Each structure stands twice: as structure tokens, then as C-alpha cells.
Amino acid sequence: MKMPDDFPDFLKRRKIQYAIVGTVDGKERETFGDANRLKYTSLIPPWFEDMAALAAHLENRVMPHMLAQKPVACLICKPVDSVVVGLFRHDTRHVTEQYRWGKEVDAELKAMWAGEQGEP
């Protein structure tokens, strides 16, 4: 799985405490940050232990997909068809503000991955 070179900078700029990136077939998975920095980690096991099941769950869903266990918010994106990204951060804003932020982040991730796929 090819990661965009600027992904670590993106995580820092967007104040993401923990991220999971995996292929939809479940064969590759990489984590960034420290899940223990999150107040709650209970969103991680049921959603991200089986990336293939998560990808299947996301089929025909409005993306990006949001989960929350306040104050922890998780944004799930598919920047390309073969990759699922879970972004975790503390966020207590109203759900409509979180959704707007999520749409921005989703677009940014798609642009980052599109740039990587355009390289030789």
C-alpha cells in the first residue's frame, strides 16, 4: 500500500491523534499515532479489526462516514477504492460542524492519494 509522502504532515495539521489505514482486502494495515492518547478506544476494535468487513459495511454508504463516542470522533474515508482510512481525534463540536470538517478532510485525502497514484 503506497502512502502519500505528506500523510504524516496532514495528520499533524489536522490534529489527528490516531489513524488507521488499510486495504479493503484486509491484507495491509498501518497505524499512526498512539491510540492511548484517546479518551476512549472502544470504537477501534469493532470497526477496524477486520478491514475487509469494514469495507463491505461501507459499500453504498454516504462517505465520509462518521462515528463518535464523545469526546472521541472518528472519520472514515475511502480516498481510493482500495483503501480505508480511519481518523481519530477529540472533537466536541456540533455534528454539523464535524460533518463539514469531515467533507474537507475527505476531499484532501482523495487529492493526496490521487497524486500518489499519478506518480510512476
C-alpha positions as CSV (number, residue, x, y, z in Angstrom):
1,M,0.0,0.0,0.0
2,K,1.6,3.3,-1.1
3,M,1.1,6.1,1.4
4,P,1.2,9.7,0.3
5,D,4.5,11.3,1.4
6,D,2.7,14.2,3.1
7,F,0.3,11.9,5.1
8,P,2.2,12.4,8.5
9,D,2.1,16.2,8.0
10,F,-1.6,16.0,7.2
11,L,-2.2,14.2,10.4
12,K,-0.4,16.8,12.4
13,R,-2.0,19.7,10.7
14,R,-5.5,18.2,11.2
15,K,-4.8,17.3,14.8
16,I,-5.4,13.6,14.4
17,Q,-4.3,11.7,17.5
18,Y,-4.6,8.3,15.9
19,A,-5.1,6.9,12.4
20,I,-5.6,3.5,10.8
21,V,-5.0,3.0,7.1
22,G,-5.7,-0.4,5.5
23,T,-6.5,-2.0,2.2
24,V,-10.1,-3.1,1.7
25,D,-9.0,-6.8,1.3
26,G,-7.6,-6.6,4.8
27,K,-4.1,-7.7,3.7
28,E,-2.3,-4.4,4.7
29,R,-2.8,-2.2,7.7
30,E,-0.8,0.6,9.2
31,T,-1.4,2.8,12.2
32,F,-0.1,6.3,13.0
33,G,0.0,8.0,16.4
34,D,-0.9,6.5,19.8
35,A,-4.4,5.2,20.5
36,N,-3.8,5.6,24.2
37,R,-3.9,9.3,23.7
38,L,-7.6,9.0,23.0
39,K,-10.0,9.2,26.0
40,Y,-11.9,6.1,24.7
41,T,-10.6,3.4,22.3
42,S,-13.8,1.3,22.1
43,L,-14.5,2.5,18.6
44,I,-11.4,0.8,17.3
45,P,-12.0,-2.9,17.8
46,P,-15.5,-3.3,16.4
47,W,-14.8,-1.2,13.3
48,F,-11.1,-1.7,12.5
49,E,-10.0,-5.2,13.4
50,D,-11.3,-6.6,10.1
51,M,-10.7,-4.1,7.4
52,A,-12.4,-6.3,4.7
53,A,-15.6,-6.4,6.8
54,L,-15.4,-2.6,7.3
55,A,-15.0,-2.0,3.6
56,A,-18.0,-4.3,2.9
57,H,-20.0,-2.3,5.6
58,L,-19.2,0.9,3.8
59,E,-20.5,-0.2,0.4
60,N,-23.3,2.1,-0.7
61,R,-23.0,4.3,2.3
62,V,-22.7,8.1,2.2
63,M,-19.0,8.9,2.6
64,P,-17.2,10.0,4.6
65,H,-18.7,8.0,7.5
66,M,-18.6,9.4,11.0
67,L,-18.6,7.7,14.4
68,A,-18.4,9.2,17.8
69,Q,-18.1,8.3,21.4
70,K,-17.8,11.9,22.8
71,P,-15.3,13.4,23.0
72,V,-13.7,10.9,20.5
73,A,-14.7,11.3,16.9
74,C,-13.8,9.0,14.1
75,L,-14.0,9.9,10.4
76,I,-13.8,7.0,8.0
77,C,-12.8,7.8,4.4
78,K,-12.1,5.9,1.2
79,P,-9.6,8.1,-0.6
80,V,-9.4,5.4,-3.3
81,D,-11.5,2.3,-3.9
82,S,-8.7,0.0,-2.4
83,V,-8.0,1.9,0.8
84,V,-9.9,2.7,4.0
85,V,-8.7,5.5,6.4
86,G,-9.9,5.9,10.0
87,L,-9.0,9.2,11.6
88,F,-9.5,9.7,15.4
89,R,-9.4,12.9,17.3
90,H,-11.0,14.7,20.3
91,D,-13.8,16.8,18.9
92,T,-16.7,18.3,20.8
93,R,-18.1,20.5,18.1
94,H,-21.7,20.1,16.9
95,V,-22.3,17.2,14.5
96,T,-22.9,19.6,11.6
97,E,-19.5,21.3,12.1
98,Q,-17.9,17.9,12.3
99,Y,-19.6,16.9,9.1
100,R,-18.3,20.0,7.3
101,W,-14.8,19.3,8.6
102,G,-15.1,15.7,7.5
103,K,-16.1,16.6,3.9
104,E,-13.0,18.9,3.8
105,V,-10.7,16.2,5.1
106,D,-12.2,13.6,2.8
107,A,-11.5,15.8,-0.2
108,E,-8.0,16.5,0.9
109,L,-7.3,12.7,1.4
110,K,-8.7,12.0,-2.1
111,A,-6.4,14.6,-3.6
112,M,-3.4,13.3,-1.7
113,W,-4.0,9.7,-2.8
114,A,-4.8,10.8,-6.4
115,G,-1.3,12.5,-6.5
116,E,0.3,9.3,-5.3
117,Q,-1.4,7.2,-8.0
118,G,-0.3,9.6,-10.7
119,E,3.3,9.1,-9.9
120,P,5.4,6.4,-11.7
